[in-house]
């Protein structure tokens, strides 16, 4: 584990870090993960590599921050949407809709974060997607278990159902990568219908 440089956390520094993260997102989307060097990111940020090195302890930390920035924001959006509903069926529908809405509204950051998540490896060769937490799965498990106990959903293996729903949602991002013209509104509507019916719940 590297020791990170102490930073003041001022508004100016936070704004500069956000600017660099946005430049990293553009760089990954424009030239790919492999070619997204610090020099290329600095050029798009309109600054120097030394400025990047002040704010981030190298490319590894910067790209990890991109992933954290994007997926933490998506996670908050989804959690808020789920919390706003009462029934398990409504919560599950809200989960899917919030995930797809975030992808629609933040397509470029999501595409870049996804590429980094798959391609980036730490000093031990472990890809980032294997180091992530299970927050999304835990939330889905909670919702599905609530529905199972309340009789809204059929009796099912909660973990298998949660993983299946999570992978189905992730499939939308994969689809957008290969088919940018995908209608995500129609995709969202159909996915909600399929997920609820698979669990034995009425359409929401």
Wavefront OBJ file of the C-alpha trace (Angstrom):
o trace
v 0.000 0.000 0.000
v 1.435 3.344 -1.060
v 1.518 6.295 1.320
v -0.399 9.138 -0.301
v 0.850 12.685 -0.219
v -0.897 14.940 2.314
v -3.139 17.483 0.627
v -4.882 20.510 2.029
v -8.302 19.573 0.671
v -9.036 23.180 -0.298
v -11.820 24.037 -2.726
v -9.242 24.911 -5.383
v -7.472 21.575 -5.029
v -10.763 19.681 -5.079
v -11.734 21.507 -8.274
v -8.373 20.708 -9.859
v -8.681 17.028 -8.932
v -12.176 16.927 -10.436
v -10.838 18.549 -13.609
v -8.092 15.923 -13.860
v -10.566 13.095 -13.316
v -12.760 14.469 -16.120
v -9.690 14.677 -18.377
v -8.836 11.059 -17.531
v -12.361 10.008 -18.513
v -12.051 11.778 -21.870
v -8.619 10.285 -22.462
v -9.704 6.702 -21.803
v -12.744 7.113 -24.052
v -10.793 8.784 -26.857
v -7.640 6.659 -27.044
v -8.287 3.660 -24.792
v -6.986 2.509 -21.446
v -3.577 1.309 -22.669
v -2.637 4.603 -24.324
v -4.071 6.791 -21.547
v -0.721 7.917 -20.144
v -0.267 10.667 -17.580
v 1.132 12.857 -20.343
v -2.007 12.399 -22.458
v -4.274 13.037 -19.493
v -2.292 16.152 -18.522
v -2.553 17.474 -22.075
v -6.329 17.131 -22.073
v -6.512 18.693 -18.616
v -4.489 21.673 -19.870
v -1.793 21.155 -17.270
v 1.501 19.331 -16.700
v 2.432 15.866 -15.479
v 3.941 17.457 -12.386
v 0.534 18.879 -11.440
v -1.015 15.438 -11.868
v 1.740 13.965 -9.712
v 0.973 16.474 -6.973
v -2.684 15.491 -6.835
v -2.344 11.757 -7.527
v 0.369 9.224 -6.719
v 0.680 8.113 -10.334
v -1.581 6.683 -13.010
v -2.773 3.816 -10.822
v -4.259 6.052 -8.139
v -5.726 8.454 -10.692
v -7.562 5.712 -12.578
v -8.758 4.135 -9.340
v -10.138 7.544 -8.386
v -11.995 7.708 -11.704
v -13.680 4.383 -10.958
v -14.508 5.430 -7.404
v -15.835 8.822 -8.511
v -18.188 7.319 -11.098
v -19.475 4.251 -9.307
v -19.844 5.887 -5.903
v -22.041 8.567 -7.467
v -24.085 5.893 -9.243
v -24.387 3.935 -6.008
v -25.738 6.928 -4.112
v -28.318 7.556 -6.838
v -29.482 3.948 -6.753
v -29.595 3.737 -2.950
v -31.673 6.928 -2.738
v -34.115 5.604 -5.355
v -34.495 2.289 -3.527
v -34.955 3.971 -0.131
v -37.771 6.105 -1.512
v -39.959 3.044 -2.170
v -41.849 0.854 0.302
v -42.559 -2.503 -1.315
v -39.852 -4.888 -2.451
v -41.190 -4.952 -6.011
v -41.117 -1.161 -6.192
v -37.627 -1.104 -4.679
v -36.334 -3.625 -7.215
v -37.879 -1.710 -10.098
v -36.367 1.513 -8.708
v -32.950 -0.141 -8.532
v -33.016 -1.105 -12.209
v -34.449 2.232 -13.328
v -31.923 4.263 -11.351
v -29.008 2.240 -12.710
v -30.165 2.667 -16.294
v -31.021 6.343 -15.783
v -27.535 7.008 -14.462
v -26.038 5.246 -17.484
v -28.174 7.349 -19.834
v -27.168 10.593 -18.150
v -23.496 9.747 -17.546
v -22.659 7.511 -20.469
v -19.088 8.722 -21.045
v -17.951 8.446 -17.411
v -19.593 5.012 -17.128
v -17.899 3.745 -20.283
v -14.482 4.956 -19.128
v -14.910 3.577 -15.616
v -16.010 0.224 -17.007
v -12.942 -0.031 -19.248
v -10.652 0.871 -16.347
v -12.428 -1.586 -14.050
v -11.782 -4.434 -16.478
v -8.331 -3.459 -17.766
v -6.544 -1.923 -14.789
v -4.508 -4.184 -12.501
v -2.800 -3.387 -9.230
v 0.818 -4.116 -8.341
v -0.130 -7.746 -7.704
v -1.803 -8.167 -11.084
v -5.333 -8.197 -9.657
v -7.911 -6.389 -11.848
v -9.997 -3.717 -10.168
v -13.286 -5.499 -10.749
v -12.113 -8.312 -8.446
v -11.237 -5.850 -5.681
v -14.591 -4.111 -5.508
v -17.005 -4.464 -2.646
v -20.358 -6.233 -2.740
v -22.462 -3.175 -1.895
v -24.679 -3.522 -4.975
v -25.185 -7.229 -4.428
v -25.885 -6.664 -0.724
v -28.549 -4.069 -1.553
v -30.188 -6.385 -4.073
v -30.073 -9.288 -1.642
v -31.789 -7.158 0.992
v -34.551 -6.110 -1.406
v -35.108 -9.607 -2.791
v -35.093 -11.166 0.667
v -37.639 -8.577 1.806
v -39.870 -9.514 -1.115
v -39.425 -13.249 -0.512
v -40.344 -12.930 3.169
v -43.348 -10.722 2.406
v -44.629 -13.070 -0.267
v -44.126 -10.509 -3.048
v -41.500 -12.697 -4.690
v -41.356 -16.415 -5.200
v -39.183 -18.455 -2.855
v -35.729 -18.327 -4.438
v -32.014 -18.372 -3.709
v -31.494 -14.734 -2.764
v -27.785 -14.633 -3.658
v -28.324 -16.204 -7.097
v -31.227 -13.857 -7.821
v -29.219 -10.786 -6.743
v -26.217 -11.732 -8.863
v -28.495 -12.404 -11.844
v -30.172 -9.010 -11.561
v -26.798 -7.281 -11.135
v -25.393 -8.964 -14.240
v -28.531 -8.134 -16.210
v -28.103 -4.459 -15.336
v -24.394 -4.583 -16.213
v -25.400 -6.024 -19.575
v -26.874 -2.656 -20.517
v -23.436 -1.057 -20.266
v -21.908 -3.827 -22.387
v -24.658 -3.349 -24.942
v -24.034 0.394 -25.136
v -20.324 -0.230 -25.669
v -20.973 -2.416 -28.710
v -24.161 -0.697 -29.901
v -24.096 3.027 -28.974
v -27.488 3.553 -30.611
v -29.221 1.326 -28.043
v -32.485 2.795 -26.750
v -31.840 2.666 -23.019
v -35.352 3.810 -22.129
v -36.862 0.817 -23.927
v -34.118 -1.410 -22.498
v -34.943 -0.234 -18.978
v -38.678 -0.826 -19.396
v -38.185 -4.366 -20.668
v -35.560 -5.248 -18.073
v -37.820 -4.139 -15.208
v -40.633 -6.266 -16.628
v -38.418 -9.339 -17.027
v -36.811 -9.062 -13.592
v -40.108 -8.700 -11.758
v -41.764 -11.526 -13.657
v -38.770 -13.798 -13.086
v -39.259 -13.310 -9.342
v -42.988 -13.870 -9.565
v -43.998 -10.252 -8.969
v -46.462 -8.145 -10.961
v -45.182 -5.405 -13.236
v -44.374 -2.158 -11.420
l 1 2 3 4 5 6 7 8 9 10 11 12 13 14 15 16 17 18 19 20 21 22 23 24 25 26 27 28 29 30 31 32 33 34 35 36 37 38 39 40 41 42 43 44 45 46 47 48 49 50 51 52 53 54 55 56 57 58 59 60 61 62 63 64 65 66 67 68 69 70 71 72 73 74 75 76 77 78 79 80 81 82 83 84 85 86 87 88 89 90 91 92 93 94 95 96 97 98 99 100 101 102 103 104 105 106 107 108 109 110 111 112 113 114 115 116 117 118 119 120 121 122 123 124 125 126 127 128 129 130 131 132 133 134 135 136 137 138 139 140 141 142 143 144 145 146 147 148 149 150 151 152 153 154 155 156 157 158 159 160 161 162 163 164 165 166 167 168 169 170 171 172 173 174 175 176 177 178 179 180 181 182 183 184 185 186 187 188 189 190 191 192 193 194 195 196 197 198 199 200 201 202 203 204
